[in-house]
């Protein structure tokens, strides 16, 4: 199953984005093809390539600022994820 992943530190925003994508896919028979997940930022930027492979992520929607929520924020941005992932997975839509 192919995965569309939404990464955002703000739970409401990532959940809303996930729900919008799911609604867009409702009219298409995609239950056995697509999965949409909404996740908080991973602990370190270096974990994204393996996570993308394990979760079969084929589309990655990333918030640029991953430190807006406060609390357990990460020390990287959406651009940092892109800079790490894109050279390895250049055909991944981000």
MDAnalysis code that builds the backbone (N, CA, C; Angstrom):
import MDAnalysis as mda
import numpy as np

u = mda.Universe.empty(282, n_residues=94, atom_resindex=np.repeat(np.arange(94), 3), trajectory=True)
u.add_TopologyAttr("name", ["N", "CA", "C"] * 94)
u.add_TopologyAttr("resid", np.arange(1, 95))
u.add_TopologyAttr("resname", ["UNK", "UNK", "UNK", "UNK", "UNK", "UNK", "UNK", "UNK", "UNK", "UNK", "UNK", "UNK", "UNK", "UNK", "UNK", "UNK", "UNK", "UNK", "UNK", "UNK", "UNK", "UNK", "UNK", "UNK", "UNK", "UNK", "UNK", "UNK", "UNK", "UNK", "UNK", "UNK", "UNK", "UNK", "UNK", "UNK", "UNK", "UNK", "UNK", "UNK", "UNK", "UNK", "UNK", "UNK", "UNK", "UNK", "UNK", "UNK", "UNK", "UNK", "UNK", "UNK", "UNK", "UNK", "UNK", "UNK", "UNK", "UNK", "UNK", "UNK", "UNK", "UNK", "UNK", "UNK", "UNK", "UNK", "UNK", "UNK", "UNK", "UNK", "UNK", "UNK", "UNK", "UNK", "UNK", "UNK", "UNK", "UNK", "UNK", "UNK", "UNK", "UNK", "UNK", "UNK", "UNK", "UNK", "UNK", "UNK", "UNK", "UNK", "UNK", "UNK", "UNK", "UNK"])
u.atoms.positions = np.array([
    [0.847, -1.172, 0.000],
    [0.000, 0.000, 0.000],
    [0.895, 1.238, 0.000],
    [0.600, 2.177, -0.870],
    [1.386, 3.410, -0.954],
    [0.891, 4.413, 0.090],
    [1.832, 5.174, 0.634],
    [1.506, 6.075, 1.737],
    [1.760, 7.522, 1.357],
    [0.793, 8.368, 1.699],
    [0.962, 9.818, 1.673],
    [1.165, 10.211, 3.132],
    [2.290, 10.839, 3.436],
    [2.608, 11.177, 4.826],
    [2.608, 12.686, 5.020],
    [1.969, 13.126, 6.092],
    [1.936, 14.529, 6.492],
    [2.749, 14.656, 7.770],
    [3.773, 15.528, 7.753],
    [4.617, 15.745, 8.930],
    [4.448, 17.194, 9.380],
    [3.975, 17.377, 10.599],
    [3.780, 18.714, 11.156],
    [3.810, 18.603, 12.670],
    [4.374, 19.588, 13.344],
    [4.417, 19.555, 14.801],
    [3.065, 19.918, 15.413],
    [2.212, 20.587, 14.652],
    [0.894, 20.983, 15.168],
    [-0.122, 19.897, 14.820],
    [-0.619, 19.240, 15.858],
    [-1.518, 18.103, 15.674],
    [-2.760, 18.469, 14.867],
    [-3.375, 19.591, 15.162],
    [-4.591, 19.993, 14.452],
    [-4.308, 20.191, 12.970],
    [-3.209, 20.838, 12.649],
    [-2.877, 21.085, 11.243],
    [-2.579, 19.797, 10.492],
    [-1.828, 18.897, 11.094],
    [-1.522, 17.646, 10.375],
    [-2.764, 16.780, 10.231],
    [-3.620, 16.773, 11.240],
    [-4.867, 16.001, 11.157],
    [-5.790, 16.588, 10.082],
    [-5.881, 17.929, 10.024],
    [-6.706, 18.573, 9.002],
    [-6.189, 18.274, 7.598],
    [-4.880, 18.339, 7.413],
    [-4.301, 18.036, 6.104],
    [-4.582, 16.586, 5.724],
    [-4.403, 15.677, 6.663],
    [-4.686, 14.258, 6.406],
    [-6.144, 14.059, 6.002],
    [-7.060, 14.695, 6.732],
    [-8.482, 14.535, 6.444],
    [-8.853, 15.120, 5.083],
    [-8.250, 16.255, 4.717],
    [-8.520, 16.835, 3.395],
    [-8.065, 15.903, 2.278],
    [-6.895, 15.332, 2.450],
    [-6.378, 14.404, 1.436],
    [-7.280, 13.175, 1.344],
    [-7.694, 12.657, 2.476],
    [-8.588, 11.492, 2.466],
    [-9.897, 11.809, 1.753],
    [-10.453, 13.006, 2.006],
    [-11.692, 13.395, 1.328],
    [-11.487, 13.494, -0.181],
    [-10.342, 14.002, -0.597],
    [-10.056, 14.105, -2.027],
    [-9.975, 12.719, -2.666],
    [-9.517, 11.739, -1.916],
    [-9.374, 10.388, -2.447],
    [-10.651, 9.560, -2.353],
    [-11.677, 10.066, -1.646],
    [-12.902, 9.302, -1.424],
    [-13.580, 8.867, -2.716],
    [-13.593, 9.718, -3.718],
    [-14.284, 9.396, -4.954],
    [-13.552, 8.395, -5.820],
    [-12.363, 8.047, -5.421],
    [-11.546, 7.105, -6.177],
    [-11.465, 5.817, -5.372],
    [-11.546, 4.695, -6.034],
    [-11.453, 3.411, -5.343],
    [-10.002, 3.171, -4.937],
    [-9.632, 3.714, -3.780],
    [-8.227, 3.686, -3.371],
    [-7.976, 2.957, -2.057],
    [-8.993, 2.346, -1.480],
    [-8.820, 1.738, -0.160],
    [-7.689, 0.727, -0.105],
    [-7.457, 0.020, -1.174],
    [-6.406, -0.990, -1.158],
    [-5.116, -0.490, -1.799],
    [-5.083, 0.802, -2.167],
    [-3.910, 1.356, -2.836],
    [-3.218, 2.423, -1.991],
    [-3.993, 3.356, -1.428],
    [-3.434, 4.511, -0.728],
    [-3.728, 4.462, 0.756],
    [-2.763, 4.942, 1.518],
    [-2.914, 5.141, 2.959],
    [-2.421, 6.548, 3.242],
    [-3.149, 7.301, 4.060],
    [-2.747, 8.659, 4.420],
    [-2.481, 8.680, 5.915],
    [-1.269, 9.114, 6.297],
    [-0.904, 9.175, 7.711],
    [-0.464, 10.590, 8.068],
    [-0.715, 10.950, 9.304],
    [-0.289, 12.243, 9.836],
    [0.570, 11.966, 11.059],
    [1.809, 12.430, 11.025],
    [2.748, 12.114, 12.103],
    [3.445, 13.383, 12.593],
    [3.805, 13.391, 13.883],
    [4.640, 14.486, 14.370],
    [6.057, 14.313, 13.816],
    [6.872, 15.341, 13.914],
    [8.258, 15.203, 13.439],
    [8.964, 14.043, 14.143],
    [9.765, 13.323, 13.382],
    [10.544, 12.233, 13.957],
    [11.647, 12.809, 14.841],
    [12.180, 12.028, 15.768],
    [13.166, 12.558, 16.726],
    [14.391, 13.215, 16.075],
    [14.885, 12.621, 14.984],
    [16.053, 13.195, 14.309],
    [15.818, 13.188, 12.809],
    [16.428, 14.131, 12.124],
    [16.268, 14.227, 10.678],
    [16.861, 12.998, 9.980],
    [17.869, 12.400, 10.570],
    [18.541, 11.256, 9.935],
    [17.672, 10.009, 9.870],
    [16.562, 9.972, 10.610],
    [15.691, 8.797, 10.597],
    [14.693, 8.795, 9.437],
    [14.574, 9.906, 8.718],
    [13.567, 9.985, 7.652],
    [13.788, 9.003, 6.496],
    [14.980, 8.855, 5.945],
    [15.111, 7.931, 4.816],
    [14.643, 6.504, 5.133],
    [15.025, 5.971, 6.279],
    [14.596, 4.604, 6.616],
    [13.104, 4.564, 6.914],
    [12.578, 5.586, 7.573],
    [11.144, 5.641, 7.862],
    [10.339, 5.697, 6.565],
    [10.780, 6.503, 5.616],
    [10.103, 6.618, 4.320],
    [10.071, 5.258, 3.627],
    [11.182, 4.562, 3.650],
    [11.247, 3.238, 3.018],
    [10.357, 2.228, 3.742],
    [10.413, 2.210, 5.063],
    [9.623, 1.255, 5.843],
    [8.129, 1.473, 5.685],
    [7.712, 2.725, 5.627],
    [6.288, 3.055, 5.539],
    [5.780, 3.126, 4.101],
    [6.641, 2.880, 3.133],
    [6.294, 2.956, 1.705],
    [5.700, 4.320, 1.361],
    [6.354, 5.380, 1.841],
    [5.898, 6.747, 1.577],
    [6.251, 7.103, 0.141],
    [5.225, 7.516, -0.607],
    [5.442, 7.912, -2.000],
    [5.160, 9.398, -2.216],
    [4.524, 10.037, -1.234],
    [4.311, 11.486, -1.234],
    [4.548, 11.961, 0.192],
    [5.359, 13.011, 0.339],
    [5.692, 13.531, 1.667],
    [5.319, 15.004, 1.728],
    [4.388, 15.342, 2.609],
    [3.953, 16.720, 2.826],
    [4.535, 17.171, 4.162],
    [5.455, 18.155, 4.107],
    [6.193, 18.566, 5.298],
    [5.942, 20.042, 5.592],
    [5.670, 20.342, 6.838],
    [5.609, 21.735, 7.276],
    [7.040, 22.275, 7.328],
    [7.239, 23.500, 6.902],
    [8.582, 24.096, 6.925],
    [9.066, 24.295, 8.360],
    [8.215, 24.871, 9.194],
    [8.608, 25.140, 10.584],
    [8.076, 24.030, 11.470],
    [8.973, 23.291, 12.051],
    [8.582, 22.162, 12.892],
    [8.780, 22.454, 14.374],
    [8.832, 23.735, 14.708],
    [9.057, 24.132, 16.101],
    [8.002, 25.109, 16.598],
    [6.848, 25.122, 15.975],
    [5.812, 26.090, 16.333],
    [4.954, 25.657, 17.512],
    [4.920, 24.379, 17.803],
    [4.048, 23.856, 18.842],
    [4.603, 24.093, 20.241],
    [5.896, 24.191, 20.379],
    [6.489, 24.293, 21.710],
    [6.639, 22.908, 22.307],
    [7.064, 22.832, 23.509],
    [7.231, 21.523, 24.150],
    [8.375, 20.755, 23.528],
    [8.106, 19.546, 23.107],
    [9.125, 18.673, 22.520],
    [9.343, 19.020, 21.052],
    [10.038, 20.104, 20.796],
    [10.299, 20.502, 19.415],
    [11.568, 19.832, 18.925],
    [11.737, 19.841, 17.621],
    [12.935, 19.261, 17.016],
    [13.858, 20.388, 16.591],
    [15.107, 20.047, 16.349],
    [16.094, 21.074, 15.996],
    [16.375, 21.101, 14.498],
    [15.388, 20.734, 13.701],
    [15.538, 20.772, 12.248],
    [14.253, 21.323, 11.627],
    [14.338, 21.692, 10.352],
    [13.191, 22.260, 9.639],
    [12.758, 21.320, 8.514],
    [11.676, 21.680, 7.876],
    [11.236, 20.929, 6.711],
    [12.282, 20.928, 5.608],
    [12.992, 22.054, 5.455],
    [14.059, 22.122, 4.456],
    [15.190, 21.147, 4.773],
    [15.472, 20.949, 6.035],
    [16.511, 19.986, 6.415],
    [16.126, 18.572, 5.987],
    [14.842, 18.234, 6.138],
    [14.374, 16.922, 5.684],
    [14.550, 16.815, 4.175],
    [14.115, 17.850, 3.480],
    [14.233, 17.859, 2.022],
    [15.684, 17.731, 1.577],
    [16.578, 18.479, 2.210],
    [17.993, 18.431, 1.836],
    [18.609, 17.054, 2.067],
    [18.121, 16.322, 3.047],
    [18.630, 14.982, 3.303],
    [18.004, 13.953, 2.369],
    [16.701, 14.044, 2.171],
    [15.964, 13.017, 1.445],
    [16.086, 13.167, -0.072],
    [16.016, 14.383, -0.565],
    [15.951, 14.588, -2.017],
    [17.119, 13.987, -2.803],
    [18.363, 14.144, -2.369],
    [19.463, 13.531, -3.135],
    [19.381, 11.997, -3.193],
    [18.791, 11.387, -2.179],
    [18.684, 9.925, -2.121],
    [17.435, 9.407, -2.825],
    [16.383, 10.206, -2.768],
    [15.072, 9.811, -3.309],
    [14.550, 10.949, -4.172],
    [15.263, 11.271, -5.227],
    [14.961, 12.452, -6.027],
    [13.589, 12.419, -6.685],
    [12.991, 11.245, -6.822],
    [11.679, 11.172, -7.462],
    [10.528, 11.191, -6.462],
    [10.816, 11.369, -5.177],
    [9.784, 11.449, -4.150],
    [9.170, 12.842, -4.154],
    [7.867, 12.969, -4.422],
    [7.233, 14.292, -4.354],
    [7.208, 14.789, -2.910],
    [7.785, 15.962, -2.696],
    [7.840, 16.561, -1.361],
    [7.233, 17.946, -1.450],
])
